[in-house]
């Protein structure tokens, strides 16, 4: 089977890495891809939202399956365009992807499906949470404990354009729960926890994610999928927009039960870099089956994984470009998995090309061992200005 992975980040490198292990793979292609993916297959200089260019590539490379990684092309309807041309796609169409593209739409779906979510106060008063309604690359949520933070959050959310959502402040433990979906059929995958803020101790602004780990103690994946993913998938199908792909629920587990903070219409990043190395089944078979409207189980090993993100010195405000990167091969030789997120090749040198540059994943029999492996690998990699959190999975590993 010839497969095209759409996207260029760490999630897409992890997808390509796992797909490349399938005995059913003949050729792997990526658009646009990155230097890490280029070591596994052929990369093509196409934007992820370029439906026409992707369709031409599918025809010339005789692509059998397209796996769309990021949310932007899904919300833009790239999966619809390819499906209309007869190409099998793992990823939802535009109407189903609106579950991520609009938080207000997601609330409407959850209300109809009787899935609990945070209430929206009539008047914004601290403490509360301010969100941009549309896509914001993981940076559109503002935790407002004080009046000053609320004023700043409202301005920042408005800067994304579109509508602003105000939600009640909730206390509890967050978890990201993933499931494979094909219409009304749902198969649980795994849970992970992301570290969104730039600084240790969850300080500083939100980012796309500075690290992740799996498993998450106390999270019953099957029960949460039954309570959240299945009714939402059924409601989307009832509306005539069945979901195909990975449905990701960001949850707050409160004293009164779980509340859905957000839905994403794809694998998380960096969560994918922690989850996919533990998947024991054939990812290509699972994606191809879902694209046909069928689901197969994807067993996940009962081990642990921790991913540490290495970011540019001015991230999340700006990215970094052209700075030489050292030590990737050394980290891989020590057993770390290194997923490229914002890298490029300049001659024979690997250089920075983004905000989040690399994700280093360590595996172990428990979180403490996986955390040591991840940080041992990260310590071997360097580039000028590199920043990373030092506390990814720290509290969880102490349990």
C-alpha positions in Angstrom: 0.0 0.0 0.0 1.3 3.5 -0.9 0.6 6.0 1.9 0.7 9.8 2.1 1.1 11.5 5.4 0.0 15.1 5.4 1.8 17.5 7.7 5.3 18.4 8.9 5.5 18.3 12.7 6.4 15.9 15.4 3.1 14.2 15.3 3.5 13.5 11.6 7.0 12.1 12.1 5.6 9.8 14.8 2.8 8.7 12.5 5.3 8.1 9.6 7.6 6.2 11.9 4.8 3.9 13.1 3.3 3.4 9.6 6.7 2.5 8.3 6.7 -0.5 10.6 3.7 -2.1 8.9 4.3 -5.1 6.6 1.6 -3.7 4.4 3.5 -0.6 3.5 5.0 -0.3 0.0 5.9 3.4 -0.3 5.7 6.2 2.2 5.2 9.8 1.1 4.8 13.0 3.0 3.6 16.5 2.2 5.5 18.6 3.1 7.2 16.3 5.6 10.4 17.1 7.5 14.0 15.8 7.7 13.0 13.1 10.1 10.3 11.8 7.8 12.6 12.1 4.8 14.7 9.2 6.4 11.6 7.0 6.1 10.1 8.0 2.7 9.7 10.7 0.1 8.9 14.3 1.0 7.1 16.7 -1.3 7.1 20.5 -1.1 3.3 20.9 -0.8 1.3 22.8 1.8 -0.9 20.7 4.0 -4.0 22.7 2.9 -3.2 22.5 -0.9 -6.0 20.1 -1.9 -5.3 20.3 -5.6 -1.6 19.7 -5.2 -2.2 16.8 -2.8 -4.7 15.3 -5.3 -2.1 15.5 -8.1 0.5 13.8 -5.9 -2.0 11.1 -5.0 -2.5 10.4 -8.6 1.1 10.5 -9.7 2.4 8.4 -6.7 -0.6 6.0 -6.9 -1.5 6.7 -3.2 -3.9 4.2 -1.6 -4.4 6.0 1.7 -3.9 9.5 3.0 -3.3 10.1 6.7 -3.9 13.7 7.6 -2.0 14.8 10.8 -2.8 18.5 11.6 -6.1 20.1 12.3 -5.8 23.0 9.8 -6.3 20.9 6.6 -9.0 18.9 8.2 -11.0 21.9 9.3 -10.4 23.4 5.8 -12.0 20.3 4.2 -9.0 18.7 2.6 -10.3 15.2 3.5 -13.6 16.0 1.7 -11.7 17.1 -1.5 -9.7 13.9 -1.6 -12.6 11.6 -0.8 -14.7 13.2 -3.6 -11.9 12.3 -5.9 -12.0 8.7 -4.8 -9.0 8.7 -2.4 -9.2 6.9 0.9 -8.5 9.2 3.8 -7.9 8.7 7.5 -9.3 12.0 9.0 -12.7 13.7 9.3 -14.4 15.9 6.7 -15.0 19.6 7.3 -18.3 19.2 9.0 -17.1 16.7 11.5 -13.8 18.5 12.0 -15.8 21.5 13.2 -15.8 19.7 16.6 -12.3 21.3 16.9 -12.7 24.2 14.5 -15.4 25.8 16.7 -15.7 25.4 20.5 -19.3 26.7 20.3 -20.2 24.0 17.7 -18.6 21.4 20.0 -20.7 22.6 22.9 -23.8 22.3 20.8 -22.9 18.8 19.9 -22.1 17.9 23.5 -25.4 19.4 24.8 -27.3 17.3 22.2 -25.3 14.2 23.2 -25.7 14.8 27.0 -21.9 15.0 27.5 -20.9 17.3 30.4 -18.8 20.4 29.7 -18.0 23.6 31.6 -20.8 26.1 32.0 -20.6 29.6 30.5 -21.3 32.4 33.0 -23.5 35.3 31.8 -20.9 37.8 32.9 -17.1 37.3 32.8 -15.7 37.5 36.3 -12.5 36.0 37.6 -11.7 33.2 38.2 -12.7 32.0 34.7 -11.3 30.6 31.5 -11.3 32.6 28.3 -11.0 30.8 24.9 -10.8 31.8 21.3 -13.6 29.9 19.5 -11.6 28.9 16.5 -8.2 27.2 15.8 -5.3 28.8 17.8 -2.5 26.2 17.6 -3.0 25.3 21.2 -2.4 28.9 22.3 -6.0 30.2 22.5 -6.8 29.4 26.1 -6.3 31.9 28.9 -6.6 31.1 32.6 -7.8 34.2 34.3 -7.5 34.2 38.1 -7.5 38.0 38.5 -9.3 41.0 36.9 -6.0 42.0 35.2 -5.6 38.5 33.8 -9.2 38.5 32.6 -8.7 41.8 30.8 -5.5 40.5 29.1 -7.2 37.2 28.2 -10.1 38.9 26.6 -7.8 41.0 24.5 -5.6 38.0 23.5 -8.6 35.9 22.6 -10.1 38.7 20.5 -6.8 39.0 18.6 -7.4 35.6 17.0 -10.5 36.9 15.3 -13.9 35.3 15.6 -15.9 34.7 18.7 -14.7 34.5 22.3 -15.9 31.8 24.8 -16.0 32.3 28.6 -16.1 29.2 30.8 -16.4 28.5 34.5 -13.1 27.8 36.4 -12.8 24.0 37.2 -10.5 22.2 39.6 -9.2 18.7 38.9 -6.8 16.6 36.9 -6.5 17.0 33.1 -6.2 14.2 30.7 -6.2 13.7 26.9 -8.2 10.6 25.9 -8.0 9.3 22.4 -10.2 6.9 20.4 -10.4 5.6 16.9 -13.8 6.5 15.3 -15.5 5.4 12.1 -19.1 6.7 12.1 -20.8 5.4 15.2 -18.1 2.7 15.8 -15.6 3.7 18.4 -12.5 1.9 19.7 -10.6 3.3 22.8 -6.9 4.0 22.2 -5.1 5.6 25.1 -4.8 8.5 27.5 -2.0 10.9 27.9 -1.3 14.2 29.8 0.2 17.2 28.0 2.2 20.1 29.6 1.0 23.2 27.8 2.8 26.1 29.5 6.3 27.1 28.5 7.8 27.1 32.0 8.4 24.6 34.9 5.6 24.4 37.4 3.1 25.3 34.6 4.2 28.9 34.4 4.2 31.3 31.5 2.1 31.4 28.4 0.4 28.4 26.7 2.2 26.6 23.9 1.4 23.9 21.5 2.7 21.5 24.2 6.1 21.2 25.9 5.9 17.5 26.7 3.6 14.6 27.4 3.4 11.2 29.1 1.3 8.1 29.1 -0.3 6.2 30.9 -2.2 8.6 33.3 -2.9 7.1 36.7 -6.6 6.9 37.7 -7.9 7.5 34.2 -10.3 4.8 33.0 -10.0 5.1 29.2 -12.8 2.7 28.4 -15.3 4.4 30.8 -14.5 7.8 29.5 -14.8 6.8 25.9 -18.2 5.3 26.7 -19.3 8.5 28.4 -17.8 11.0 25.9 -16.6 9.7 22.6 -19.4 7.3 21.7 -22.3 9.7 22.3 -20.5 12.5 20.4 -19.7 10.2 17.5 -23.3 9.1 17.4 -24.5 12.7 17.4 -22.2 13.7 14.6 -23.4 10.7 12.6 -27.0 11.7 13.3 -26.4 15.1 11.9 -25.1 13.6 8.7 -21.4 14.3 9.3 -19.9 11.0 10.5 -16.4 11.3 12.0 -13.6 9.2 10.6 -10.2 9.3 12.3 -8.9 10.0 15.8 -11.2 11.8 18.2 -9.3 13.5 21.1 -11.2 14.7 24.2 -9.4 17.1 26.5 -10.9 16.4 29.9 -10.9 17.8 33.4 -11.7 15.1 35.9 -13.4 17.0 38.8 -14.9 15.9 42.1 -18.2 15.9 40.3 -17.0 13.8 37.4 -15.4 14.5 34.0 -16.0 17.6 32.0 -14.9 18.0 28.4 -12.7 21.1 28.0 -12.2 20.7 24.2 -12.3 18.2 21.4 -9.6 17.8 18.8 -10.2 16.1 15.4 -6.8 14.4 15.3 -3.9 13.0 17.4 -2.4 15.4 19.8 1.1 16.8 19.5 3.2 16.0 21.5 0.9 13.3 22.9 1.2 11.2 19.7 5.0 11.0 20.2 4.3 9.3 23.5 1.4 7.1 22.6 2.4 5.7 19.2 5.7 4.1 20.4 3.5 2.0 22.7 1.0 0.9 20.1 1.6 -2.8 19.4 -0.9 -3.3 16.6 -0.6 -2.4 12.9 -1.3 1.3 12.6 -1.6 1.2 8.8 -4.2 -1.6 8.9 -6.1 0.4 11.5 -6.1 3.6 9.5 -7.0 1.9 6.3 -9.8 -0.1 7.9 -11.3 3.1 9.5 -11.1 4.8 6.1 -13.3 2.0 4.8 -15.8 2.5 7.7 -14.5 -0.4 9.8 -12.4 -0.5 13.0 -9.8 -2.8 14.4 -8.3 -2.9 17.8 -4.9 -1.2 18.4 -3.4 -2.8 21.5 -1.2 -0.5 23.6 1.7 -1.9 25.6 1.4 -1.8 29.4 4.6 0.3 29.6 5.2 4.0 29.9 6.5 6.8 27.6 7.6 10.4 28.3 8.2 13.0 25.6 10.2 16.1 26.3 10.0 19.0 23.7 13.1 21.0 22.8 12.0 24.5 21.7 13.6 27.6 20.3 14.8 30.3 22.8 12.0 32.7 22.0 9.1 30.2 21.7 6.1 30.6 21.9 6.4 34.3 20.9 8.5 33.5 17.8 10.3 30.6 16.2 13.9 29.9 15.4 15.5 29.3 12.0 18.9 28.2 10.8 20.5 27.4 14.1 22.7 24.2 13.8 21.5 21.3 15.9 23.9 18.8 17.5 23.5 15.4 19.2 20.4 13.9 17.5 22.4 10.8 16.4 23.9 10.4 19.8 20.5 10.5 21.5 19.2 7.9 19.1 22.2 5.7 19.7 21.4 5.7 23.4 17.9 4.4 22.7 15.8 7.6 22.6 13.2 8.2 19.9 13.8 11.7 18.4 10.9 13.1 16.5 11.5 16.1 14.2 9.0 19.0 14.6 10.6 22.2 13.4 13.8 21.2 11.6 15.3 21.7 8.1 18.4 20.6 6.2 21.0 23.2 5.2 23.5 21.3 3.2 24.5 18.4 5.4 23.6 20.2 8.6 20.4 19.8 10.6 19.1 23.2 11.6 16.2 24.7 13.5 13.1 25.7 11.5 10.2 26.5 13.9 9.1 27.0 17.5 9.1 23.4 18.8 12.1 21.9 17.2 12.3 18.2 18.4 10.5 15.8 20.7 12.6 13.3 22.6 10.7 10.2 23.8 11.9 7.8 26.4 10.3 4.4 27.1 10.3 2.4 30.3 8.5 -0.1 32.5 7.2 2.8 34.5 7.0 6.6 34.3 10.1 7.1 36.4 12.2 4.9 34.0 10.7 6.5 30.9 11.3 10.0 32.3 15.0 9.2 32.9 15.3 7.8 29.4 13.7 10.9 27.9 15.8 13.4 29.8 19.0 11.4 29.2 18.4 11.6 25.5 17.4 15.3 25.6 20.7 16.1 27.5 22.7 14.9 24.5 21.0 17.4 22.0 21.9 21.0 21.8 21.4 24.2 19.8 21.9 27.8 20.7 19.0 29.2 22.8 17.4 25.7 23.3 14.8 25.6 26.0 12.9 22.7 27.6 10.9 22.1 30.7 12.7 20.0 33.4 9.5 18.8 35.1 7.7 16.7 32.4 5.9 13.8 34.2 7.7 14.7 37.4 4.7 14.6 39.7 3.2 11.5 38.0 6.4 9.6 38.2 6.5 10.0 42.0 3.2 8.2 42.5 
